[in-house]
Amino acid sequence: MGAGGYAPLYPQHGAAGWLRRNSGLLGLLSVLLLCLIAGLLIGHWATQGKASTAAGPQVVKIEGLGALATGAATSTTPSAGKTAAAKSSAKEEAEEEKEAVKETKAEKAPPAPATKVSSSTLQKLTTSSGKKHEEEINALGSKPIETGG
């Protein structure tokens, strides 16, 4: 019998007693382990389709560097000889360089003058949402907005 005149509900000795005393901790660890496994599986399933597209050549287009982009626009082609694919890629590179030169001319142009917007219009823009907000933004045009203060 225990100290208060009653028998303990579970044994205090051996593995069974240790498991009962630490059941809360073991439950927490098992939940954390299940969450880890579920996260790994979801991550694997989410990126599984993207692995097949990464097998081809990766093209990175850098925009916004102005003149630096035209000087650094180079790519590596197979040096096994001039095949039809190598010739077409050389043509594509030349076209890309021409497009980059056109973009730099547009970037060098001064920005459009800002449109002055009243405080009531700004208040409408901050309180509107969804399709109504898009319509109000489109009504202002593509010029920069000057808030006036």
Secondary structure as the mmCIF struct_conf table of DSSP 4:
data_model
#
loop_
_struct_conf.conf_type_id
_struct_conf.id
_struct_conf.beg_label_comp_id
_struct_conf.beg_label_asym_id
_struct_conf.beg_label_seq_id
_struct_conf.end_label_comp_id
_struct_conf.end_label_asym_id
_struct_conf.end_label_seq_id
TURN_TY1_P TURN_TY1_P1 ALA A 3 GLY A 4
BEND BEND1 GLY A 5 TYR A 6
BEND BEND2 LEU A 9 TYR A 10
BEND BEND3 HIS A 13 HIS A 13
HELX_RH_AL_P HELX_RH_AL_P1 GLY A 14 ARG A 21
TURN_TY1_P TURN_TY1_P2 ASN A 22 ASN A 22
HELX_RH_AL_P HELX_RH_AL_P2 SER A 23 THR A 53
TURN_TY1_P TURN_TY1_P3 ALA A 54 ALA A 55
BEND BEND4 GLY A 56 GLY A 56
BEND BEND5 GLY A 64 GLY A 64
TURN_TY1_P TURN_TY1_P4 GLY A 66 GLY A 66
HELX_RH_AL_P HELX_RH_AL_P3 ALA A 67 GLY A 71
TURN_TY1_P TURN_TY1_P5 ALA A 72 ALA A 72
BEND BEND6 ALA A 80 ALA A 80
HELX_RH_AL_P HELX_RH_AL_P4 ALA A 84 LYS A 108
BEND BEND7 ALA A 109 ALA A 109
HELX_LH_PP_P HELX_LH_PP_P1 PRO A 110 ALA A 114
STRN STRN1 THR A 115 LYS A 116
HELX_RH_AL_P HELX_RH_AL_P5 SER A 119 THR A 127
HELX_RH_AL_P HELX_RH_AL_P6 GLY A 130 LEU A 140
BEND BEND8 SER A 142 LYS A 143
STRN STRN2 ILE A 145 GLU A 146
#
